[in-house]
Amino acid sequence: MLDTFVKRAVLAALVLVASAAVSCTRSDSETPVTGSGESRGTSTVALELAGPVNVAALQVDISYPQAAGRFAGDAGEVECETLIEGALSSYNHVAASQSLKAAYVAVAGIQGPVRIAECRFLGVPSATALKLKVVDASSKDLKPLSPLPELKIVVEADRQP
């Protein structure tokens, strides 16, 4: 049973993220992120599960059409680190559409509140420059979560030498 869950969840998450044009079956309205003012340099863009909820599978889309800068790396080579031990993840930076698609699967679930991932951004975007959309979220029994979990993005400017 557990192997079936893992295989189905990983396959679904990786297929959707690998596609440059993901169709959203469910989504919240886009939420602006919090962070510092826009400037040159680099920053860390962190994804956090804000509330006390357990999520086993999660798909998000971060768009940045108003930002001066971009995520470091292209396609699956984007510079992102998953911070949840035991979680499987996939990232797809689609530079042409200025979006980062990410998917996470954790058999034990991801228990919030917690920082899920950090990605390197070339530039320091303003608080309104990034938009976060939850594409899909499921419980450990593969049922859609409703309401969708609250996520947030935190922008932290990297220290300059």
C-alpha distance (Angstrom), angle and dihedral (degrees) to the residues before:
residue distance angle dihedral
M1 . . .
L2 3.80 . .
D3 3.82 92.0 .
T4 3.81 89.9 51.6
F5 3.82 91.1 51.2
V6 3.79 92.7 49.3
K7 3.79 94.6 46.7
R8 3.81 93.9 47.3
A9 3.80 94.9 44.2
V10 3.81 95.2 45.4
L11 3.78 93.2 45.9
A12 3.80 92.6 49.1
A13 3.80 93.8 46.8
L14 3.80 96.2 45.3
V15 3.80 95.0 45.3
L16 3.79 92.6 51.9
V17 3.79 94.8 46.6
A18 3.80 93.9 44.9
S19 3.78 89.8 58.5
A20 3.80 113.7 88.4
A21 3.80 89.7 -149.1
V22 3.78 108.7 48.0
S23 3.77 115.2 -176.1
C24 3.79 111.6 -139.7
T25 3.78 113.7 -136.1
R26 3.81 93.5 -179.6
S27 3.76 129.9 11.6
D28 3.74 144.0 161.7
S29 3.75 120.5 -131.5
E30 3.76 112.6 -82.6
T31 3.76 112.7 -87.5
P32 3.82 122.7 -151.0
V33 3.77 114.9 -129.5
T34 3.75 132.4 -127.1
G35 3.76 121.8 -115.5
S36 3.73 147.9 106.5
G37 3.81 130.4 -51.1
E38 3.78 120.2 -76.1
S39 3.79 115.4 -89.0
R40 3.77 144.3 136.3
G41 3.77 121.1 -77.5
T42 3.76 130.5 60.0
S43 3.76 133.3 -64.5
T44 3.76 143.3 -174.5
V45 3.79 115.9 -115.4
A46 3.81 108.6 -158.3
L47 3.81 127.8 -165.7
E48 3.81 115.3 -148.0
L49 3.78 133.8 -174.2
A50 3.80 98.7 -135.0
G51 3.79 105.1 -167.5
P52 3.82 136.7 55.6
V53 3.80 96.0 -94.6
N54 3.81 133.8 124.5
V55 3.82 114.6 -130.4
A56 3.82 121.9 -175.8
A57 3.81 98.2 -178.2
L58 3.79 126.7 23.4
Q59 3.80 135.0 174.9
V60 3.80 123.4 -172.3
D61 3.78 138.9 174.5
I62 3.80 121.8 -152.4
S63 3.80 113.7 -167.1
Y64 3.78 125.1 -170.3
P65 3.82 111.1 -179.3
Q66 3.83 92.0 142.0
A67 3.82 96.3 47.2
A68 3.78 125.2 104.8
G69 3.78 98.3 -133.6
R70 3.78 140.3 21.7
F71 3.77 143.7 -120.8
A72 3.80 112.7 -79.5
G73 3.79 112.7 -106.8
D74 3.78 131.1 19.4
A75 3.80 134.3 -103.9
G76 3.81 111.1 -23.2
E77 3.81 91.1 -10.6
V78 3.82 93.4 71.5
E79 3.80 111.7 134.7
C80 3.81 101.5 -110.1
E81 3.78 130.1 137.8
T82 3.80 123.8 -157.1
L83 3.80 110.3 -140.3
I84 3.83 98.9 -167.9
E85 3.80 111.2 99.4
G86 3.80 112.0 -127.3
A87 3.81 94.8 11.8
L88 3.77 121.7 130.7
S89 3.77 114.4 -140.2
S90 3.76 142.5 180.0
Y91 3.81 130.1 -166.3
N92 3.79 131.4 -167.1
H93 3.80 120.0 -174.9
V94 3.80 107.4 -163.0
A95 3.79 99.9 -167.7
A96 3.82 93.5 -178.1
S97 3.81 91.5 62.2
Q98 3.81 93.7 32.4
S99 3.78 94.9 -123.2
L100 3.77 140.0 125.0
K101 3.78 117.0 -150.3
A102 3.79 118.3 -163.1
A103 3.79 135.6 179.3
Y104 3.79 130.7 -170.8
V105 3.80 132.1 -170.3
A106 3.80 124.3 -176.0
V107 3.82 122.0 174.7
A108 3.81 91.2 -152.2
G109 3.77 90.8 41.8
I110 3.77 130.5 -119.3
Q111 3.79 108.1 -86.8
G112 3.79 115.0 -151.2
P113 2.86 149.3 -105.8
V114 3.81 89.8 55.1
R115 3.80 142.1 120.1
I116 3.81 106.4 -107.6
A117 3.79 104.0 -175.3
E118 3.79 146.9 -9.9
C119 3.80 126.3 -145.8
R120 3.80 130.5 -171.4
F121 3.81 115.2 -118.2
L122 3.80 123.6 -164.8
G123 3.80 98.6 -135.5
V124 3.78 132.9 17.8
P125 3.82 107.8 -95.7
S126 3.78 122.5 -150.1
A127 3.78 120.7 -114.1
T128 3.81 92.3 -97.0
A129 3.81 97.5 43.7
L130 3.83 97.5 82.3
K131 3.80 125.4 59.9
L132 3.79 122.5 -162.1
K133 3.79 122.2 -155.0
V134 3.80 124.9 -177.7
V135 3.79 104.0 -142.2
D136 3.80 97.7 -178.9
A137 3.79 140.1 -12.7
S138 3.80 128.6 -175.8
S139 3.78 137.7 -174.5
K140 3.81 124.7 -124.5
D141 3.81 89.2 -89.3
L142 3.85 89.8 56.1
K143 3.79 94.2 -109.3
P144 3.81 117.5 140.5
L145 3.79 113.1 -104.5
S146 3.76 114.3 -121.9
P147 2.89 120.1 -142.0
L148 3.78 94.7 30.8
P149 3.81 113.4 -116.1
E150 3.79 119.5 -94.3
L151 3.80 111.8 -108.4
K152 3.76 130.5 178.2
I153 3.76 138.1 -167.6
V154 3.78 121.8 -138.4
V155 3.80 121.1 -162.1
E156 3.80 115.8 -153.4
A157 3.80 118.9 -175.8
D158 3.80 112.0 -133.0
R159 3.77 116.6 -122.9
Q160 3.76 112.7 -101.9
P161 3.85 116.9 -132.3
